[in-house]
Amino acid sequence: MDDTIIRIKQLKSIFYHLRYCDEILLAGDFNFGEKEAEEAIFSKNYQDVWFLLKPGQRGLTFNRELNELSDDNAFWFEKSRRLDRIYFSSDCLNANHIELMGNQADKNGNMPSDHFAVLATFFHKCPL
């Protein structure tokens, strides 16, 4: 079965199980980039934190140009993409910051991973 079809089925299953939840954060390596079929199935209720706070920046987390580990692990045809994402659905949470982490080599020139991490902060705007 095609990987795209599998990921769409997985996401639909997640959405089904979360349908009654009020506060949702989904984060991780989603294995799809911008304008791919998987991205289209996210409902209007889910906000992509990167695009919400940094709409003019690509936020590439699998970056073949800046990360030798990404380049080493990529297929020859694979492009740099934003695979790692944070989505949320909430009336009471607002995202107020997002950044890439792990995008600097250590003193020996080694990168910590083939993907850059994504760190976001949120604030709660509803009365407790």
C-alpha positions in Angstrom: 0.0 0.0 0.0 1.2 3.5 -0.8 2.8 5.4 2.1 0.5 8.4 1.5 -2.6 6.3 1.8 -1.3 4.7 5.0 -0.6 8.1 6.5 -4.0 9.4 5.6 -5.7 6.4 7.2 -3.6 6.9 10.3 -4.5 10.6 10.6 -8.2 9.9 10.0 -8.0 7.3 12.8 -6.3 9.9 15.1 -9.0 12.5 14.3 -11.8 9.9 14.9 -10.4 9.1 18.4 -9.9 12.8 19.3 -13.3 13.9 18.0 -14.7 14.7 21.5 -11.5 16.3 22.9 -11.5 20.1 23.5 -7.7 20.6 23.8 -5.5 18.9 21.3 -1.8 19.1 20.5 -0.4 16.9 17.8 3.3 17.0 17.4 6.0 14.9 15.7 7.5 13.7 12.4 4.5 13.5 10.1 6.6 12.4 7.1 4.9 14.7 4.6 5.8 18.1 3.3 3.8 21.2 2.2 1.0 20.8 -0.3 1.0 17.0 0.0 -2.2 15.0 0.2 -1.9 14.4 3.9 -1.8 18.1 4.7 -5.1 18.6 3.0 -7.0 16.3 5.4 -6.4 18.5 8.4 -9.7 20.2 9.2 -10.0 23.9 9.7 -10.1 23.2 13.4 -6.4 22.3 13.5 -3.8 25.1 13.3 -0.3 24.5 12.1 1.8 26.5 14.6 4.7 27.2 12.2 2.4 28.7 9.6 0.4 30.6 12.2 3.5 32.3 13.7 6.0 32.3 10.9 4.0 32.3 7.6 6.8 33.7 5.5 9.4 31.1 6.6 9.7 27.5 5.4 10.9 26.0 8.7 12.6 23.1 7.0 13.2 20.3 9.6 14.7 17.8 7.2 17.2 20.2 5.6 19.6 18.6 3.2 21.5 21.8 2.6 22.2 22.6 6.3 22.3 19.1 7.8 24.8 16.5 6.6 22.9 13.8 8.4 19.7 14.7 6.4 21.6 14.5 3.2 23.2 11.2 4.1 19.8 9.6 5.0 17.9 11.0 2.1 17.0 9.3 -1.2 18.7 10.9 -4.1 15.4 12.5 -5.3 14.3 13.7 -1.9 14.0 17.4 -1.2 14.4 19.4 2.0 11.0 19.6 3.7 9.2 20.5 6.9 8.4 17.0 8.1 8.2 17.8 11.9 5.2 19.8 12.9 3.0 21.0 15.7 -0.7 21.3 15.2 -3.3 22.3 17.8 -7.0 22.6 18.1 -8.3 24.6 21.0 -10.5 27.5 22.0 -8.4 28.1 25.1 -4.8 27.7 23.9 -2.9 30.2 21.8 0.6 29.6 20.4 3.0 32.4 21.0 6.4 31.2 20.0 8.0 28.5 17.7 11.5 27.8 16.7 13.8 25.2 15.3 16.2 23.5 17.8 19.1 21.2 17.2 20.1 23.0 14.1 23.6 23.7 15.2 26.5 21.3 15.1 28.4 20.5 18.3 32.1 21.5 18.8 33.1 18.4 16.8 30.9 19.4 13.9 28.3 16.7 14.6 24.6 17.4 14.2 22.3 15.8 16.9 19.8 14.3 14.4 18.9 14.2 10.7 15.9 16.3 11.6 15.8 19.6 13.4 13.4 19.7 16.4 10.5 22.1 16.7 9.8 23.9 20.0 6.6 25.8 20.6 5.2 27.6 23.6 1.5 28.2 24.3 -0.5 30.3 26.7 -3.9 29.4 28.2 -6.4 32.2 27.6 -9.6 30.8 29.3 -10.4 31.0 32.9 -9.5 27.9 34.9 
